[in-house]
Amino acid sequence: MTPAARVSAAIEILDRILAGEAPEPALTNWGRAHRFAGSGDRHAIRDHVFDALRRRASWAALGGSLTGRGLMLGWAREAGVLAQVFTDAPHAPGAAVSPPRAPSETEALDCPDWLAPRLRADLGAAFVPTCQALQHRAPVFLRVNLARTTRAAAALHLQEEGIATREALVASALEVTAGARKVQASQAYAQGLVELQDAASQAVVAELGALKGLRVLDLCAGGGGKALAMAALGAEVTAHDAAPRRMADLPLRAARAGARIALTDAPERLAPFDLVLADVPCSGSGSWRRDPMGKWSLTEAKLAATLALQAQILDRAFGMVAPGGVLAYATCSILAAENGVQVDAAMQRHGLVELGRRQFLPGTEGDGLFIARMKRV
């Protein structure tokens, strides 16, 4: 496919997404209907689509409309390739173009209008750079399985397979600088030496302190990334999720990593635990680079429902912490209402003693995450 034909395909897929189809199914369905497209074409089209979703407001303004064509016009104008891409050549998107309009401040930052005042109040001077970071693709990070190898040895294994890395935020983290699409087919991955995991997510686990020998419950385990990281540090990990299907791959991942993780659908029966990690459902605002539709689909009503659910999970988690044990609360959010405000309220409800909290913002060192530790006295 020519570069212009790839843009035409991205326009078609973006129109489906704007009409309500989720990005991944839209990309998959397009690929099945266009089997002539090679892997290079599909990767390029995918990049166009997700870049456009990250820049939805600003590119729609530059392109003159919130449509697939408008978004890609905005990209072409910003990239300076309008005349080369929007032509009447076969399979090109056509030369006729809509006039641009100047984006507002929040559009230029690709921040939803209703959310901008809240984020500005929460982030202060970090508001603009944080919004700008969310406009770009996230780096790819790996977690080195320190139970099996060292970071230096893992980097050497990856280098031999054409994957370049550099040291990142914490002792287990590597940032992939070249060859990211080779990772999951690599021997280093197959042998459990590395796992895909954001550096800030790894830093959240590091904030939990010494874990060796502790009985730990990962209450909202999801795919199990943090459960695996805690097991690699010597914790006796039990994993639970309200939707058990999210943990479907965890036994296979644990076997590959040489980790022992127990799955349960009734964690209360196994309580109390030395540490309960409540990595709760949230807005995902700290990881909108990876899920840009999450930004545009969030509403005040959805946020209010999420806040109520987080408080319920915190109360449930508290009941499973042993006296003298630790309740850890984590989100992938940059909103204070989901982070410090929730922690303050939980400490007041349950008489917990704070041991520390930390906010990570999205940027070159990882996604935006929050972690707080509270002791049950």
N, C-alpha and C positions, 0 to 999 in steps of 0.2 A: 504494500500500500504506500502511496505517496504521502508526504506530510499533510497535504491538504485533505486527502481522503481520510486520514486519521482524525482530523478536526471535524469533518462531516460526521464520522461515526460518533465522536464525542458529543456533538450537538444532538444527535438522535437519542443517545443514552441520557443526556442531561434533561431532555424534554420528558422522558419517561419518569425520571426521578422527581422533577418539579411537579409532575402530575400525581405523585404519591407513591411510586414504586421505590422500594429501598435500593440503595446503591449497589450492594453486592448482587442481589438477584437481577437487577437491570443489566449489569455487566455480564453476568453469566448467561442470561437469556440472549443477549446480543451475540455473544461468542458462539453459542450453539446454532444460531441462525446464520452465522457468517463464518463457517469453518475454514474458508480460504485464508482468513487472517492468521498470520503466524504469531509465534510467541512474542516476537519483538513488537509487532503491531499491537497486540493486546496489552502489553505492558505500557506502551506509549499512550494508548487510548485511556487506560486506567489512570495514568498520571494526569492527563488532561482533565479527566472528570473530577478527580479528587482535588486538584489544584483549583478548579473552578468552584467547587463547593466551599473550599476554604475562603475564597475571595468572592463569594456570591454577591455581596452588596456592592463592593467597589467595582467589580468587573461588569455588573449589570448596569451601573451608572455609566461607565466608560463605553459600554456596548449599546446603550440606549434602550435596553429592555431586559426584564427578568425572564429570559427564555434561554434555551440551549444556545441558539445563535447569538443572542445578546451577550451571554457570558463569554463565548469564544471570541466574539468581536472585541470585548474588553481586554481579553488576554492578548490578542493580536495587536491592538493599539498600544498596550503597555510594552509589549516585546518589540515593537517596531517592525512587524512582519505582515502588516495588513495587506499590502499590495501583492506579496508573494503567496499568501494563503487564500484570501477571499477573491477568487477569480472565477471565470466561467469555463475553466478547463474541466474535462471529464472527471467526475467524482469529487470535484472541489465544491465548497459550500456556496459559490455564487458571488458575484462582484458587488451587487447592490448592498449598501450598508445603511444602518440607522445612525443618525447623528448622536454624538456623545453628549452627556450632561455632566456638570461638575458634581462630584459626590459630596454629601454632607460630611461633617467631622466623623460621626459614628459610622457612616458608610465607608469612608476612607480607611477606617480601622477594622471594618467588617465585624462590628459589634452591634447586636440587636439594640434598637432604640430604647426599649423598656429596661434592658439590663445595664445600659451604660452608666446611669447615675449610681446604681448599687455597686458596680465594679469600681467605679472611680472612688467612691467613699471607702471601699474595702482596701484598695490597692494603693491609693495615694499617688506618689510619684511613679510607681511601677505600673500604673494603668496603661499608658501608651506603649511602653516596650513590651508589656505582656500581650496586649492585643496584636501588636506587630509580630511577636513570636508565633502566635496562633494562626497567622496568615500563611505560614510556611510548613513544609513537610517536616515531620519529626525525624531526628536521627535514629539510626538503628543501633540498639545496644544488646549486648549478650551478658548473661550472668555465668561466670565460671563456677563450675561445681567444685568448690574447695574441698569437698570430701574425697575427691578423686584426683585432683591435679592442682597446679598452681596457675596463677594468671599468666605468668611468663611462658610456662609450658603450653598452655592452651593457645596463646597467641602464636606460638611457633607452629603448632599443629595446623592452625587456621591458615597461616601464611603459606605453608606447604600445599594447601589446597586452593590457593589463589584468593584468599580472603584477608584483606589488610585490616588491622585494628590498631587502636591506641588505648592507653589506660584512661579510665573515666572516673566518675565521681567517688566511688567507694572501692574497697580492695577486691571485690568480686567482679567489677564491671569493666567491660571492654566496649568501646564504640567502634562499629564497623565503618571503615572509611572507603572501602572498595570491595566489591564482590558480595554485596548483601544478599543477592538472589541465589547465591550458592550455598548459603548457610544450612538450610534444612535438608540439602542433599549431601552435606559433608559428613565425613567419618567422625569428626570431632563432635558433631551434633548426634549422630547415630550412636556413638559410644557413651553418650551422657556426660561429655566433658563440658558442654555449654548448653544453655537454654536461652531463647529469646526472652528478654525481660528489660523493661525500661530502667535506666540507671537510678532515677528517683524512687522507683518502686523498690529497688534493692536497698537504697538508702533508708527507706522506711523500716525495712527489716533490721538493718544495722542499728537503728535508733532503739530497738527493743532491748539491746544489751546482751549480756551473756545468756545463752539459751540451752547450753549443754545440760542434758538430764532433766530439763523441765517438762512437765506435762502441759502441752499447749493445745488449745482449741482454736482452729481457724473457722470462725462461725459463719462467715460469708465467703467461702473458699473460691467460688467461681471455677475458673480453669485450674486453679491450684498453684499459680506461680509463687505466691508468698509461702504457701505450705511447703513447697519443694525447697525454697530458700531457707526456711527455718529448719527443716529436716537436715539440710546440708551442714547446718551449724550445731547439730547434735541434739535438737529438741525431739521429744516424743510427740509427734503431731497427730492429732485427730482432726479430720476435715468434715465440714458440714455445709450444705447449701440448701436454701429453701426450694430451689429448683435443681434436684439431683442430676438432671441431664447435663448441667453445666460441668459436672465433675466426671463426665463419661470417659474422658481421655486421661484422667489423673492416674489411674493404676498403671497404664502403659508408660506414662512419663516418669512415674516413680521407679518403675522397673528399669527403665533406661538409665536413670540417674543413680541406681543402687540405693534408693531411699525406701524407708518403711513408713507408710502413711495409712492410718486406719480411716475408713469412711463410715459415717454414721448418719442415720436419719432421726436419731433421738439423743442429742448431746446431753440433755439434762440427766439421762440415766447414767452417764459416765462422769458427771461432775462430782466434786469440784476440780478445777484446773488451776495450775500455778499461774498461767497466763491465758487470757482469752483475747484474741484479736478479732475485733469487729470492723472489718473492712467493708463498710456499709454501701448499699446502693446510693448513688448521688447524681448530681447534674452531669458529671463527667467533664466539667468545665476546664479542668487542668489537662485533659487529654483530647480536646477538640481538634487538635491537629490530626489525630488518627481517626476521629469520628466527627467530621465537620457537620454532618446533618444534625448531630445532637445539639449544636448551638442554635440552629434555626428552628428546631422543633420544640425547644424548651419554652414553656409558658409560665406565668406566675402561678397558675393553678397547679401545674405539674410540680413546680418547685415546692409549693406548700404541701402537697401530698408526700413528696419525698422527705421533707423535714419531719413530718409526723411519723413516717416509717422509720427514719433514723432514730428518733427518740424511743420508739418501741423496741428496736433492736438493742439499743444501749441498755434499756431496762432488763431485757431478757439476758443479755450478756453478763450484767452485774450479778444476777442470781447464780451464775455458774463459776464465779471466781472464788477461790478458797480464801479464807481469812488471811490477810497478809499478802495475798496474791495481787496480780496486776491486771487491770482492764486497759487494753490498748484500743484506741479508736482511730480509724484511718479513712480517708476519702481520696478520690482523685479530683478534688474540687479546689477552686481558688476563691470561693464565696465564703465570707465570714459566717453567714447564717448556718452553713453546713459544717463549719469547723469549730472555731473558738466558742461561738455562741452555744452550740450543742454541748461542748465539753463543760462549759461553765454551768449549764443547766443540770447536766448529769451529776456533777460534783455536789451541787446544792441538794438534789433529790436524794442522793445516796450517801452523803458524808464522805466522799472519796477525797484522797489527798493527791494533788497533782505532783507528778514526778518530772514533767517536762513536756513541751510541745514544740513542733517545728513545721513551718510552711515552706514548701518548695514551689517555685514558680516556673512555668514552662519556659524553656530556653535551650541553650546549647548543652546543658548538663542533664536534661531529661524533662519529663512532664511536670505538671503542677500537682503536687500531692500534699496531704496534711497528715500528721501523726501526733497523737497525744497519749501519754501514759499516766494512769491513775492507780493509786494503791488503795485496796480495800482494807480498812483498819477495823 
